């Protein structure tokens, strides 16, 4: 088996819902990151890219008809470079990364672009087709921005609860207080703002052409737990989850350049990191928030390392409560988790978040001098993905 390496990483700044990136189509967002990725590896002949794997959770609007292929063409890749779109909801771009790594490991491909994109702003409303022609009744347009839609009535109701309600159930299961959630959310904003100030994201983020957004739009600089405590619960009148301690609706894209060891000369760069272990798990749909626990532990076992070896963790902050639950069950030092901020502050454009985690993790390992790191993400309908990354201390972003 070959090893799969990460050679370059980039992403857009993540925009707020109906914010600075609202006018940009998702295929254009993805194309911008692919073009930026190629600009960072000028020695690479784009014709040598074996495939483009992009994650996308929606696929109901402008991202339809295989957004990976569309973005590759819009980015100016040769028409001979194929593209495949992968949907595992929030885990889509991490799934794309895992698929790219497998293709390299088994020798099918040598160089692959992997990542993902989502414009939650531009996600359309949809109408189900009627069961018979010319119905007299009204039809209801359904938003495709987030969560269940056009639910199969055969699904148990407990499985199809809203994402927020599922995490309120998790809060009860693990007794995680509102105060802890708000403190965790404030930390995310504080660390993300500090990372931007000290330049951590300067060479990891590429601007979107014809926009003015230069940093992640949802970061609340200066927010505190006390300020967040004033927000009303979003899902239950007596609940603990608010708009402040959950990730915001977002727009953005992220991509990675992966390759074999032998591809280094063709790419013209040394690898940043090696993908050492990966895992996918599934549990009850309503408990999706805790699923990263098993995914990370399986990925660690496959990599042959343990939590005591891990220097940095990138855990997608879908909700503060599920992030805290995972950290508690793992029993790890919370100070190694999301040290440059997380999705509560940065944003969570569903199809892009997994690749963001991987790119951020690779740089965090290098900056901190750590050898091993974990990236993990929960996924709606009861799934999670995780990978273990080994720092190579090699190439530039």
Secondary structure in CASP SS format (residue, H / E / C, confidence):
PFRMAT SS
TARGET T0000
AUTHOR 0000-0000-0000
METHOD secondary structure of the structure
MODEL  1
X C 1.00
X C 1.00
X C 1.00
X E 1.00
X E 1.00
X E 1.00
X E 1.00
X E 1.00
X E 1.00
X E 1.00
X E 1.00
X C 1.00
X C 1.00
X C 1.00
X E 1.00
X E 1.00
X C 1.00
X C 1.00
X C 1.00
X C 1.00
X C 1.00
X C 1.00
X C 1.00
X C 1.00
X C 1.00
X H 1.00
X H 1.00
X H 1.00
X H 1.00
X H 1.00
X H 1.00
X H 1.00
X H 1.00
X H 1.00
X H 1.00
X H 1.00
X H 1.00
X H 1.00
X H 1.00
X H 1.00
X C 1.00
X C 1.00
X C 1.00
X C 1.00
X C 1.00
X H 1.00
X H 1.00
X H 1.00
X C 1.00
X C 1.00
X E 1.00
X E 1.00
X E 1.00
X E 1.00
X E 1.00
X C 1.00
X C 1.00
X C 1.00
X C 1.00
X C 1.00
X C 1.00
X C 1.00
X C 1.00
X C 1.00
X C 1.00
X C 1.00
X H 1.00
X H 1.00
X H 1.00
X H 1.00
X H 1.00
X H 1.00
X H 1.00
X H 1.00
X C 1.00
X C 1.00
X C 1.00
X C 1.00
X C 1.00
X C 1.00
X C 1.00
X C 1.00
X E 1.00
X E 1.00
X E 1.00
X E 1.00
X C 1.00
X C 1.00
X H 1.00
X H 1.00
X H 1.00
X H 1.00
X H 1.00
X H 1.00
X H 1.00
X H 1.00
X H 1.00
X H 1.00
X H 1.00
X H 1.00
X H 1.00
X H 1.00
X H 1.00
X H 1.00
X H 1.00
X C 1.00
X C 1.00
X C 1.00
X C 1.00
X C 1.00
X E 1.00
X E 1.00
X E 1.00
X E 1.00
X E 1.00
X E 1.00
X E 1.00
X E 1.00
X E 1.00
X C 1.00
X C 1.00
X C 1.00
X C 1.00
X C 1.00
X E 1.00
X E 1.00
X C 1.00
X C 1.00
X C 1.00
X C 1.00
X C 1.00
X C 1.00
X C 1.00
X C 1.00
X C 1.00
X C 1.00
X C 1.00
X C 1.00
X C 1.00
X C 1.00
X C 1.00
X E 1.00
X E 1.00
X C 1.00
X C 1.00
X C 1.00
X C 1.00
X C 1.00
X C 1.00
X C 1.00
X C 1.00
X C 1.00
X C 1.00
X C 1.00
X C 1.00
X C 1.00
X C 1.00
X C 1.00
X C 1.00
X C 1.00
X C 1.00
X C 1.00
X H 1.00
X H 1.00
X H 1.00
X H 1.00
X H 1.00
X H 1.00
X H 1.00
X H 1.00
X H 1.00
X H 1.00
X H 1.00
X H 1.00
X C 1.00
X C 1.00
X C 1.00
X H 1.00
X H 1.00
X H 1.00
X H 1.00
X H 1.00
X H 1.00
X H 1.00
X H 1.00
X H 1.00
X H 1.00
X H 1.00
X H 1.00
X H 1.00
X H 1.00
X H 1.00
X H 1.00
X H 1.00
X H 1.00
X H 1.00
X H 1.00
X C 1.00
X C 1.00
X C 1.00
X C 1.00
X C 1.00
X C 1.00
X C 1.00
X E 1.00
X C 1.00
X C 1.00
X C 1.00
X C 1.00
X C 1.00
X C 1.00
X C 1.00
X C 1.00
X C 1.00
X C 1.00
X C 1.00
X C 1.00
X C 1.00
X C 1.00
X C 1.00
X C 1.00
X C 1.00
X C 1.00
X C 1.00
X H 1.00
X H 1.00
X H 1.00
X H 1.00
X H 1.00
X C 1.00
X C 1.00
X C 1.00
X C 1.00
X C 1.00
X C 1.00
X C 1.00
X C 1.00
X C 1.00
X C 1.00
X C 1.00
X C 1.00
X C 1.00
X C 1.00
X C 1.00
X C 1.00
X E 1.00
X C 1.00
X C 1.00
X C 1.00
X E 1.00
X E 1.00
X E 1.00
X E 1.00
X E 1.00
X E 1.00
X E 1.00
X E 1.00
X E 1.00
X E 1.00
X C 1.00
X C 1.00
X C 1.00
X C 1.00
X H 1.00
X H 1.00
X H 1.00
X H 1.00
X C 1.00
X C 1.00
X C 1.00
X C 1.00
X C 1.00
X E 1.00
X E 1.00
X E 1.00
X E 1.00
X E 1.00
X E 1.00
X E 1.00
X E 1.00
X E 1.00
X E 1.00
X C 1.00
X C 1.00
X H 1.00
X H 1.00
X H 1.00
X H 1.00
X H 1.00
X H 1.00
X C 1.00
X H 1.00
X H 1.00
X H 1.00
X H 1.00
X H 1.00
X H 1.00
X H 1.00
X H 1.00
X H 1.00
X H 1.00
X H 1.00
X H 1.00
X C 1.00
X C 1.00
X C 1.00
X H 1.00
X H 1.00
X H 1.00
X E 1.00
X E 1.00
X E 1.00
X E 1.00
X E 1.00
X E 1.00
X C 1.00
X C 1.00
X C 1.00
X E 1.00
X H 1.00
X H 1.00
X H 1.00
X H 1.00
X H 1.00
X H 1.00
X H 1.00
X H 1.00
X H 1.00
X H 1.00
X H 1.00
X C 1.00
X C 1.00
X C 1.00
X H 1.00
X H 1.00
X H 1.00
X E 1.00
X C 1.00
X C 1.00
X C 1.00
X C 1.00
X C 1.00
X H 1.00
X H 1.00
X H 1.00
X H 1.00
X C 1.00
X C 1.00
X C 1.00
X H 1.00
X H 1.00
X H 1.00
X H 1.00
X H 1.00
X H 1.00
X H 1.00
X H 1.00
X H 1.00
X H 1.00
X H 1.00
X H 1.00
X H 1.00
X H 1.00
X H 1.00
X H 1.00
X H 1.00
X H 1.00
X H 1.00
X C 1.00
X C 1.00
X C 1.00
X E 1.00
X E 1.00
X E 1.00
X E 1.00
X E 1.00
X E 1.00
X E 1.00
X E 1.00
X C 1.00
X C 1.00
X C 1.00
X E 1.00
X E 1.00
X E 1.00
X E 1.00
X E 1.00
X E 1.00
X E 1.00
X E 1.00
X E 1.00
X C 1.00
X C 1.00
X C 1.00
X C 1.00
X C 1.00
X C 1.00
END
